[in-house]
Amino acid sequence: MVFSFLQFNFSQIYPIKLSSQTPVFIINPIAGAKKVNSKKLIEEFLSNNKLMGIIETTTEKNHGKTLTKKYFEEGFRHFVAVGGDGTVNEVASQLINTEAYFSIIPLGSGNGLARTLKIPMNPNEALDKVFNGKKSVMDIGLINDLPFFCTAGVGFDAHCAKQFATGNHSRGLWNYIKVILSGYFSYQTNQSIFCEQPKEYFSVTFANANQFGNNAYIAPDAVLDDNQLDCTIIEKHPKWYGMVMGYLLMSGKIRQSSYVEYYRGTEFSLRHNEKILMHIDGDYVEPFSDNIIAQTLPHALKLII
Ligand SMILES: Nc1ncnc2c1ncn2[C@@H]1O[C@H](COP(=O)(O)OP(=O)(O)OP(=O)(O)O)[C@@H](O)[C@H]1O
C-alpha cells in the first residue's frame, strides 16, 4: 500500500507512520521577493513539534501540478502550497471537487488568496494552521474552463502580468509597481461586448478573492464561499486619474470611482474582435480565444486554514 514507505527523515527519529492526512508541502523556490529557505523552515517546524510531513520543491513551472497529482494518486489528501498565488493555482487546480484538503504557507509576493482567507503572513503561524486550522470550503472560478482561485482577467492587468514574467524582473511588490508605471501611460483601452452590451474597458477582473494581493482590493466585496464571482470593470479614464485609482484600489474603495462598474454573478461573457491575452492568478496566458467565459464553481475546494 501507498503509506508503507517512510519518506521523510524525521520518521527515523519519531516512529510516526505516514497517513492519508499527512500534509504534502509543495514549495515554489522562486516565489516571493524575500529569500526564505522554505524547506528548512518547514523541517524545523515539523521537528520542533514532532509532526510528519512530506516536503517537495518544484524544479520548473507546472511541476507543482505533477507533484500534487502524483501524491494524490498515492493516497495523500492534504496538500500545502508554499509560495504565492501561482503556486496556489498549480496545487489547488489538482484538488478541485475531490475529498482532499488544501492549505497555504504564504511565501509569495502578493499572496492574494491567503490574505483573503486571513491566513497569517507569518510562516510559522501559517504552519500551525496547517495542523490545527479549521476545515472550510471555498468556491473557485473558471475562465474559459481554466481554474483560478484568486483573480483572473483581461486588459491592463494581463498586460502587466506578461511584462512582469517576460521582462526578466525580480519578484516582489516594488518591481511590480515599476512594471505598472512603465506600461500605464501608453496602454490603450479594449473594445468588447460584455454580457451582450458594447463595452470599452481598461481592465476587466473576475474575482473569486477580494484582492490581487498585497491588499490591492480590486473586488472589495468578493466573498469566497458565496457561490458567485465579482466582476470589476475599470473603464477608460484620464491618465491623471491613475493616482486616484491607485488610492481607491489600496483603500478598498474602488467601487466609489465613477470609472468603475461592479457586478456580481455566476457567469459573465466577454467577446472581442481578436484573441485576447488573459491573466490567471497573476500569470499571463497567451491569447487563445476571442470569447471569454468566466464562471463560478461553488464550494469546489476544501480547506484547512
Ligand atoms: N521551480 C520553479 N521554477 C520556475 N517557476 C516556477 C517554479 N515553480 C513554480 N513556478 C512558477 O512561478 C510563478 C510564480 O509563483 P508564485 O505566483 O507562487 O509567486 P509570486 O509571483 O512571487 O507570488 P504572488 O503570485 O502571490 O504574487 C508561477 O507562475 C509558478 O507557476
The ligand as a MOL file (V3000), in Angstrom:
LIG
                    3D

  0  0  0     0  0            999 V3000
M  V30 BEGIN CTAB
M  V30 COUNTS 31 33 0 0 0
M  V30 BEGIN ATOM
M  V30 1 N 10.7190 25.7790 -9.7620 0
M  V30 2 C 10.1320 26.7430 -10.4810 0
M  V30 3 N 10.8510 27.4590 -11.3920 0
M  V30 4 C 10.2730 28.4540 -12.1080 0
M  V30 5 N 8.9740 28.8160 -11.9810 0
M  V30 6 C 8.2160 28.1420 -11.0900 0
M  V30 7 C 8.7460 27.0750 -10.3070 0
M  V30 8 N 7.7570 26.5840 -9.5190 0
M  V30 9 C 6.6460 27.3210 -9.7950 0
M  V30 10 N 6.9260 28.2590 -10.7350 0
M  V30 11 C 6.0700 29.3540 -11.2350 0
M  V30 12 O 6.4710 30.5330 -10.5430 0
M  V30 13 C 5.4970 31.5230 -10.7340 0
M  V30 14 C 5.4250 32.4580 -9.5590 0
M  V30 15 O 4.9650 31.7640 -8.4490 0
M  V30 16 P 4.0210 32.4430 -7.3780 0
M  V30 17 O 2.8900 33.1240 -8.0570 0
M  V30 18 O 3.7000 31.4190 -6.3860 0
M  V30 19 O 4.9630 33.5390 -6.6970 0
M  V30 20 P 4.8520 35.1110 -6.7060 0
M  V30 21 O 4.5300 35.6000 -8.0890 0
M  V30 22 O 6.0950 35.6110 -6.0700 0
M  V30 23 O 3.6320 35.3790 -5.7240 0
M  V30 24 P 2.1690 36.0520 -5.9890 0
M  V30 25 O 1.5480 35.3330 -7.1330 0
M  V30 26 O 1.4400 35.8310 -4.7070 0
M  V30 27 O 2.4320 37.4770 -6.2820 0
M  V30 28 C 4.2230 30.7810 -11.0410 0
M  V30 29 O 3.8880 31.0400 -12.3700 0
M  V30 30 C 4.6080 29.3120 -10.9050 0
M  V30 31 O 3.8880 28.5130 -11.8390 0
M  V30 END ATOM
M  V30 BEGIN BOND
M  V30 1 1 1 2
M  V30 2 1 2 3
M  V30 3 2 2 7
M  V30 4 2 3 4
M  V30 5 1 4 5
M  V30 6 2 5 6
M  V30 7 1 6 7
M  V30 8 1 6 10
M  V30 9 1 7 8
M  V30 10 2 8 9
M  V30 11 1 9 10
M  V30 12 1 10 11
M  V30 13 1 11 12
M  V30 14 1 11 30
M  V30 15 1 12 13
M  V30 16 1 13 14
M  V30 17 1 13 28
M  V30 18 1 14 15
M  V30 19 1 15 16
M  V30 20 2 16 17
M  V30 21 1 16 18
M  V30 22 1 16 19
M  V30 23 1 19 20
M  V30 24 2 20 21
M  V30 25 1 20 22
M  V30 26 1 20 23
M  V30 27 1 23 24
M  V30 28 2 24 25
M  V30 29 1 24 26
M  V30 30 1 24 27
M  V30 31 1 28 29
M  V30 32 1 28 30
M  V30 33 1 30 31
M  V30 END BOND
M  V30 END CTAB
M  END
